[in-house]
Amino acid sequence: MMRELELQKAFMLVEPGPVTMVSTSLEGRANVMTLTWITVLDWTPRFALCTGAWNYSFEALVKTGECVVGIATADLVETILDVGTVSGREVDKFTRFELTPLPASHVAAPLIGECYANIECRVADHIKRHNIFVLEGIKAWTNPAHRDKRLLHAVGDGTFTADGEVFHRRVRMGDKLPPGV
């Protein structure tokens, strides 16, 4: 039997994942923010993220039009929370949380060494009314030696889930998968 859910909690049912760490660089100063509001837009390396002027990284996204999306894993849950509790306006988060900035190939923002994967992106569009940035991935990196590959997902109420069991259905999906995947 279905039970009514308070409408203001509906976002918790579709909270996108995985949890990411988005790095930016403004005037030579690197910053990183925790972000759960990111989604793929299609089978291309195109993503949308949502943030607003309350985040220090927002200004960097608007002014530079670039960032790195770091795919965080479950082993980083405490760091993810810590990064999200302070502002880059006052704190060098890379130093404070002992994150490793690595040089990117096409953007000034650094890759995040502790992340399982990083995607260098340029802002393709900024939908101001909704604080949505459409990102075009221009280079992707992965660290196969990264031990924990469980992606972390925010539920939206202060709890998180981590990927677990994998269901292999590649044969059944067949021609529905894009080439090269």
N, C-alpha and C positions, 0 to 999 in steps of 0.2 A: 504494500500500500504506500502511495506517495504521501509525503507530508510537506506542507508549505514551508518555504525557506524565506527568511527576511530578505527582501529585495536588495538591500545594501550589502548583503553577503554574497550575491550572485557572482561577483568577480572571482571569488575564491574557487569556483568550480572550473574556471577557464584560465586561471592565472598561468600565463605562459612561462615556459622555462626554456632552457635551463637558467639558473642564476649565472649572471655574467659579472665580470669586472671590466669596466670600460675605462681605458686610459686616454688622456688628452694631453696636449702640450700647448701652452699659451705663453708667448714671449720667453721661450726657453725653459719654462717651469712645467715639469710633468705632474700630472694629477691622476688619480684613479677613483672611481666611484663604483659602488655595488649597484647592480641594476637587475630587476626581475622582469621588467616590462619590455620584452624584446620578442620579436617573432619573425619567421621567414615569410616572404611575400609570394614566392613562387619557387620553381625548380632552379632558379638562378641564384647567384650569391647576392641576393638583395634582401635586406632586413629592415625592419622598422623598430625604432625604440622610442620610448616616451619618457621625457623628463621635462623639467621646467626651470624657470629662472631662479628658483630657490637653491638649485644645485650649482656649485662653482663650475662644474664641467659644462654646463649649459652655455656659458659665455664662450668657452673655448670651441665648442661645437659650432656655434653661430659664427664666430670670427675666423676660425681656421678651416672649417668644413671638413674636418678629418678626425679620426679616432682609431683606436684598436679595441676590438671586442675580444676579451679574454674569456675562454670557457673554463669556469671554475669547477672543481670537483668536490665531492663530499668531504675529503680530508681538509679542505680549506674553510669549513663552515664557521669556525671561530674568527678567522681572519676576515671573512666576508662580512660578518656582523660588525666587527671592529671598524673596518673601513667605512661602513655605512653609518657610523655613529658620530663622526667628526667631519668638519668641513675642510676642504682643500684650501679655502681662503686663509685659514689659520695654521694648518698643519701640512707638512710634507709627508704624505701618507706612505710613499715608498720607503722613506727612512723610518718613520714611526713603526710601521708594521713589517719591516724587514722584507719588503718585496723587491724582487730583482728586475730593474728596468733593462731590457735588452733592445738593441737597435732594430728598428723596422726598416724595410727596404724602400717604401714609397711614401711614408707619412712621418711627421716629426714625433708623434705620440709613440711611446715605447711599447714593445711587447712586454708581457708580464711573465717572467720566468717560471713562476709557481703554477701557472695555469696549464692545463692539459693541451689547450690549443689557443691560438690567437688568429684573429682575422683583421688585417689592415683594411680600413674603410674610408671612403670619401662620402660626404653628405650629398645625396642626389636631389633631395627636396626637404624643405622644412615646412610642415603644415602647422602654421603658427596657432591657429584656432584651437588645436588639440595638443600642442607641444609634441608633435610627432616628427621625428627625423627619419627619413628614408635613407638608408645607407647602401652603397654599392661596394661589395667586397672586391678588393683589388689584389690581395695576396693572402693566402692562408698558410698557417704553420701548425704543426702538431709535434708533440714530444712523445714518441713511442715508449720512451723509458719511464714516463710518468706512471707511477705504480697504481694509483687509484684512478680509475676511469669512470667511476659512478658519477653521473651528472646530478647536480643538486637542484631541486625545484622548490620554490617558495609557495606555500599554500595561501598566504595572505593574512594569516592570523598569528604570526610569530612561530609557526611550525614549518618544517621542511621535510621533504621526502627525498630519497636518493634512489636512483635507478637500481634495479636488482636483476631479477630473472629476465633473460633475453629469449624472445620467441622468434625463431628463424622461419620466415615465410617467403624468402626470396623467390623460390620456384613458383609459388602460388601467385605472387605479385607480378612475376614475369614481365610482360610488355608495359606495365604501368610505371616501371622505374625509368628514370631518365638515363640516357647513355652515360657510361663511365661510373655509375654509382655502384 
